[in-house]
């Protein structure tokens, strides 16, 4: 297997390196690509130094089997044909192809078989908030069909990449030193604040981030489910949290949902409120699973259930999900 990482210098690219090092993928050669600025940089992988190549319109992907790309939507659109023209499968972390009807949008715990039908040789990695939510929703869907979801997100600085985390770190340092706080990456100061605004607003009053949760959930789950989201940026460094209210066709008891979560691969149940035990982003940065807790009846709806979920945005919300797609392809397609 010959694997490529495109955009290796970014936060997700660096996480790709870590995860590929940790997991036992049958990689014979790893090739790293980046921008003009990143070309020539060296990164360690399994005891070897690998030099970053500049991403160009050439034949560099001729022998690549799978390319994990996280260089932004414009780069994905520009280089998709170059990456895939010799047969490489491009697993793309940007939003460029997510709603393309000829590009599967995949979360392995929910719809991994969709990855086997990629006519453009492109598989899209969903939005981070959608990924963790649909993993938890799939547990519920297996019990009774979900008709509606209301969700409020509490999204960390890592959702805005390395620059977002750097801005929060700098604001913390400047606040402690009594200096003026700079605001560049976010629409407002993030420290000591919450910002109910992620991505640009659309005509219906929802942001693009919120509409991603509506549209992507329906595509991934092959469902008529309706999602109303409010996405909020919070001064947390890493790992997103979500408060979810779901309505099902038939009532599902909290205990039934808890037991199903305990038996679902990719979910860790942390639901002991009597001991103040529930998922929190500070504790779960760097973890692989989606963590679920605060499971309870929805007091406004006999068919409703409420829960809280937390997941590391850079891992399961981005790099890990893409690597899990690659693992599935290796087992089901390349391994046969």
C-alpha positions as CSV (number, residue, x, y, z in Angstrom):
1,X,0.0,0.0,0.0
2,X,1.2,3.5,-0.9
3,X,-0.6,6.2,1.1
4,X,-0.3,10.0,0.7
5,X,-1.2,12.8,3.0
6,X,-2.0,16.1,1.3
7,X,-1.8,19.1,3.7
8,X,0.5,17.4,6.2
9,X,1.5,20.6,7.9
10,X,-2.0,21.6,9.1
11,X,-3.6,20.4,12.3
12,X,-5.5,17.6,10.7
13,X,-2.5,16.6,8.5
14,X,-0.4,16.3,11.7
15,X,-3.1,14.2,13.2
16,X,-3.1,11.9,10.2
17,X,0.6,11.3,10.9
18,X,0.0,10.4,14.5
19,X,-2.9,8.1,13.8
20,X,-1.2,6.3,10.9
21,X,1.8,5.7,13.3
22,X,-0.6,4.3,16.0
23,X,-2.7,2.1,13.9
24,X,-1.6,-1.0,12.0
25,X,-2.3,-0.1,8.4
26,X,-0.2,-2.1,5.9
27,X,1.7,0.9,4.6
28,X,4.7,0.2,2.4
29,X,5.3,3.8,1.6
30,X,4.0,7.1,2.9
31,X,4.2,10.2,0.7
32,X,3.7,13.7,2.1
33,X,2.4,16.7,0.1
34,X,2.0,20.4,1.0
35,X,2.0,23.9,-0.3
36,X,5.0,25.8,-1.6
37,X,5.7,27.0,1.9
38,X,5.6,23.5,3.4
39,X,7.6,21.8,0.6
40,X,11.0,20.7,1.9
41,X,9.9,20.3,5.5
42,X,10.7,17.0,7.1
43,X,8.4,14.9,9.4
44,X,9.2,11.7,11.3
45,X,7.1,8.6,10.6
46,X,8.0,5.2,12.2
47,X,11.6,6.2,12.7
48,X,12.2,7.6,9.3
49,X,12.3,11.2,8.0
50,X,10.0,12.0,5.1
51,X,10.4,15.2,3.1
52,X,7.3,17.1,2.1
53,X,6.7,17.4,-1.7
54,X,5.1,20.4,-3.3
55,X,1.5,19.6,-4.5
56,X,1.6,20.1,-8.2
57,X,-0.3,19.2,-11.4
58,X,2.0,16.3,-12.3
59,X,2.2,12.5,-12.1
60,X,3.2,12.3,-8.4
61,X,0.0,10.3,-7.6
62,X,0.5,7.7,-10.3
63,X,1.3,4.9,-7.8
64,X,-0.7,6.2,-4.8
65,X,-3.5,3.9,-3.6
66,X,-5.2,6.2,-1.1
67,X,-4.7,10.0,-0.6
68,X,-5.9,11.5,2.7
69,X,-6.4,15.2,1.8
70,X,-6.8,18.1,4.2
71,X,-5.6,21.2,2.4
72,X,-8.8,23.2,2.2
73,X,-11.8,23.2,-0.2
74,X,-10.1,25.3,-2.9
75,X,-7.1,22.9,-3.1
76,X,-9.3,19.9,-3.1
77,X,-11.3,21.2,-6.0
78,X,-8.2,22.3,-7.9
79,X,-6.2,19.1,-7.5
80,X,-8.9,16.4,-7.3
81,X,-8.4,15.3,-10.9
82,X,-4.6,15.3,-10.5
83,X,-4.9,13.1,-7.4
84,X,-7.4,10.6,-8.8
85,X,-6.6,10.4,-12.5
86,X,-4.4,7.2,-12.1
87,X,-6.9,5.5,-9.8
88,X,-6.0,6.8,-6.3
89,X,-8.9,7.0,-3.9
90,X,-9.1,10.5,-2.5
91,X,-10.6,10.7,1.0
92,X,-11.2,14.4,1.4
93,X,-11.6,16.3,4.6
94,X,-12.9,19.5,3.1
95,X,-16.5,20.5,2.3
96,X,-15.8,20.6,-1.4
97,X,-17.5,17.3,-2.4
98,X,-19.8,16.4,0.5
99,X,-23.1,17.1,-1.2
100,X,-22.0,15.8,-4.7
101,X,-24.4,13.0,-5.5
102,X,-21.5,11.1,-7.1
103,X,-19.3,11.3,-4.0
104,X,-20.2,9.1,-0.9
105,X,-20.2,10.9,2.4
106,X,-19.0,8.3,4.9
107,X,-18.9,7.7,8.7
108,X,-17.9,4.0,9.0
109,X,-20.0,3.3,12.1
110,X,-23.1,4.4,10.0
111,X,-22.6,3.8,6.3
112,X,-19.2,2.3,5.5
113,X,-20.5,0.3,2.5
114,X,-21.1,3.6,0.7
115,X,-17.3,3.9,0.4
116,X,-17.3,1.0,-2.0
117,X,-19.2,3.0,-4.6
118,X,-17.1,6.1,-5.5
119,X,-17.4,6.8,-9.2
120,X,-15.2,9.8,-9.0
121,X,-12.6,8.0,-6.8
122,X,-13.5,10.6,-4.2
123,X,-14.9,9.9,-0.7
124,X,-15.9,12.9,1.4
125,X,-15.3,13.1,5.1
126,X,-18.3,14.8,6.8
127,X,-18.2,17.9,8.9
128,X,-16.9,17.3,12.4
129,X,-20.1,18.1,14.3
130,X,-22.1,15.9,11.9
131,X,-19.7,12.9,12.4
132,X,-20.0,12.7,16.2
133,X,-23.8,13.3,16.1
134,X,-24.6,10.6,13.6
135,X,-22.5,8.0,15.4
136,X,-24.7,8.6,18.5
137,X,-27.9,8.9,16.4
138,X,-27.2,5.6,14.7
139,X,-27.5,3.8,18.0
140,X,-30.9,5.3,18.5
141,X,-31.9,4.7,14.8
142,X,-31.2,1.0,15.3
143,X,-33.9,1.0,18.0
144,X,-36.5,3.3,16.4
145,X,-36.5,5.6,13.3
146,X,-35.5,9.2,14.2
147,X,-37.8,11.8,12.7
148,X,-36.5,15.1,14.2
149,X,-33.3,16.3,15.9
150,X,-32.6,19.6,17.7
151,X,-29.0,20.2,18.5
152,X,-26.9,22.9,20.1
153,X,-23.2,22.5,19.6
154,X,-20.3,23.8,21.8
155,X,-17.4,23.8,19.4
156,X,-13.8,24.1,20.4
157,X,-11.1,26.4,18.9
158,X,-9.6,23.4,17.1
159,X,-12.6,23.5,14.7
160,X,-10.9,26.5,13.2
161,X,-7.7,24.7,12.7
162,X,-4.2,25.4,14.1
163,X,-4.7,29.2,13.7
164,X,-7.9,29.0,15.8
165,X,-6.1,27.2,18.6
166,X,-3.2,29.6,18.4
167,X,-5.5,32.6,18.7
168,X,-7.2,31.2,21.9
169,X,-3.7,30.4,23.4
170,X,-2.5,34.0,22.6
171,X,-5.7,35.5,24.1
172,X,-5.1,33.5,27.3
173,X,-1.5,34.7,27.5
174,X,-2.4,38.3,26.7
175,X,-5.3,38.3,29.2
176,X,-3.0,37.0,32.0
177,X,-0.4,39.6,31.1
178,X,-2.9,42.4,31.0
179,X,-2.3,43.0,27.3
180,X,-4.9,43.9,24.7
181,X,-6.5,40.8,23.1
182,X,-6.3,40.4,19.3
183,X,-9.2,39.1,17.3
184,X,-8.3,37.8,13.8
185,X,-9.6,34.2,13.3
186,X,-13.0,34.4,15.0
187,X,-15.7,37.0,14.5
188,X,-15.4,38.1,18.2
189,X,-13.1,37.5,21.2
190,X,-13.3,33.8,22.1
191,X,-11.7,33.9,25.6
192,X,-14.3,34.4,28.3
193,X,-17.0,34.3,25.7
194,X,-19.3,32.1,23.5
195,X,-20.0,33.0,19.9
196,X,-23.3,31.7,18.4
197,X,-21.9,32.0,14.9
198,X,-19.8,29.5,13.0
199,X,-19.3,29.9,9.2
200,X,-21.4,32.4,7.2
201,X,-25.1,33.1,7.6
202,X,-27.5,31.9,4.9
203,X,-30.8,33.4,3.7
204,X,-32.8,31.3,6.1
205,X,-31.0,32.7,9.1
206,X,-29.0,29.5,9.7
207,X,-25.2,29.4,9.2
208,X,-23.6,27.1,6.7
209,X,-22.3,25.1,9.6
210,X,-25.8,24.5,10.8
211,X,-27.1,23.6,7.4
212,X,-24.2,21.1,7.0
213,X,-25.7,19.3,10.0
214,X,-29.1,19.2,8.3
215,X,-28.0,18.1,4.9
216,X,-25.1,15.8,5.7
217,X,-27.0,13.9,8.3
218,X,-29.7,13.0,5.8
219,X,-27.2,11.9,3.2
220,X,-25.1,9.8,5.6
221,X,-28.1,8.1,7.3
222,X,-30.1,7.7,4.0
223,X,-33.0,9.2,6.0
224,X,-35.7,11.8,5.9
225,X,-34.6,13.0,9.4
226,X,-34.9,16.8,10.0
227,X,-32.2,18.6,12.0
228,X,-32.4,22.0,13.5
229,X,-29.0,23.2,14.8
230,X,-27.4,26.1,16.6
231,X,-23.7,26.0,16.4
232,X,-21.7,27.8,19.0
233,X,-17.9,28.5,19.4
234,X,-16.7,28.1,23.0
235,X,-13.3,28.8,24.6
236,X,-12.3,25.2,24.7
237,X,-9.0,24.2,23.0
238,X,-10.0,20.8,21.6
239,X,-13.0,18.4,21.4
240,X,-16.6,19.4,20.5
241,X,-19.7,19.0,22.7
242,X,-23.3,18.7,21.6
243,X,-26.6,18.8,23.4
244,X,-29.0,16.7,21.4
245,X,-32.8,16.2,21.5
246,X,-34.1,13.5,19.2
247,X,-37.7,12.4,18.4
248,X,-38.3,8.8,17.4
249,X,-41.3,7.1,15.8
250,X,-41.7,4.9,18.9
251,X,-40.7,5.8,22.5
252,X,-37.2,4.7,23.5
253,X,-36.4,4.5,27.2
254,X,-33.2,6.0,28.6
255,X,-32.1,2.6,29.9
256,X,-32.7,1.1,26.4
257,X,-30.6,3.8,24.8
258,X,-27.8,3.4,27.5
259,X,-27.6,-0.3,26.9
260,X,-27.4,0.1,23.2
261,X,-24.6,2.7,23.6
262,X,-22.7,0.3,25.7
263,X,-22.8,-2.3,23.0
264,X,-22.0,0.0,20.0
265,X,-18.4,0.1,18.7
266,X,-17.2,3.6,18.6
267,X,-19.3,4.8,21.5
268,X,-18.2,5.1,25.2
269,X,-20.9,5.6,27.7
270,X,-20.2,8.0,30.6
271,X,-23.5,8.5,32.3
272,X,-23.3,8.6,36.1
273,X,-24.7,12.0,37.0
274,X,-25.1,10.9,40.7
275,X,-21.2,10.9,40.8
276,X,-20.9,14.0,38.5
277,X,-19.6,11.7,35.7
278,X,-20.4,12.8,32.2
279,X,-18.4,13.5,29.0
280,X,-16.3,16.7,29.1
281,X,-14.0,18.0,26.4
282,X,-11.1,18.7,28.8
283,X,-10.9,15.0,29.6
284,X,-11.5,13.6,26.2
285,X,-9.0,15.5,23.9
286,X,-6.9,12.9,22.1
287,X,-9.5,10.1,22.5
288,X,-10.9,8.2,19.6
289,X,-14.6,7.4,20.6
290,X,-17.7,9.5,20.7
291,X,-18.6,9.8,24.4
292,X,-22.3,9.9,25.4
293,X,-23.9,10.8,28.7
294,X,-26.7,12.8,30.4
295,X,-29.3,10.4,28.8
296,X,-32.8,11.3,29.9
297,X,-36.4,11.5,28.7
298,X,-37.4,14.7,26.8
299,X,-40.1,16.2,29.1
300,X,-41.8,17.9,26.1
301,X,-42.2,14.9,23.9
302,X,-43.3,11.3,24.8
303,X,-41.2,10.0,21.8
304,X,-38.2,12.2,22.7
305,X,-34.9,11.5,24.3
306,X,-32.1,13.9,25.3
307,X,-28.4,13.3,25.6
308,X,-25.0,14.9,25.6
309,X,-22.1,13.8,23.4
310,X,-18.4,14.8,23.2
311,X,-15.7,13.9,20.7
312,X,-12.3,15.1,19.7
313,X,-12.8,17.3,16.7
314,X,-9.4,16.7,15.2
315,X,-9.5,12.9,15.7
316,X,-12.9,11.4,15.2
317,X,-14.2,14.6,13.8
318,X,-11.6,14.7,11.0
319,X,-8.4,12.6,10.8
320,X,-9.5,9.4,12.5
321,X,-12.8,9.1,10.5
322,X,-10.8,9.4,7.3
323,X,-8.3,6.8,8.4
324,X,-11.1,4.4,9.4
325,X,-12.5,4.8,5.9
326,X,-9.1,3.9,4.5
327,X,-8.9,0.9,6.7
328,X,-12.3,-0.3,5.5
329,X,-11.2,0.2,1.9
330,X,-8.0,-1.7,2.4
331,X,-9.9,-4.6,4.0
332,X,-12.8,-4.7,1.5
333,X,-11.3,-3.5,-1.8
334,X,-7.5,-3.5,-1.8
335,X,-7.2,-6.6,0.3
336,X,-9.1,-8.8,-2.3
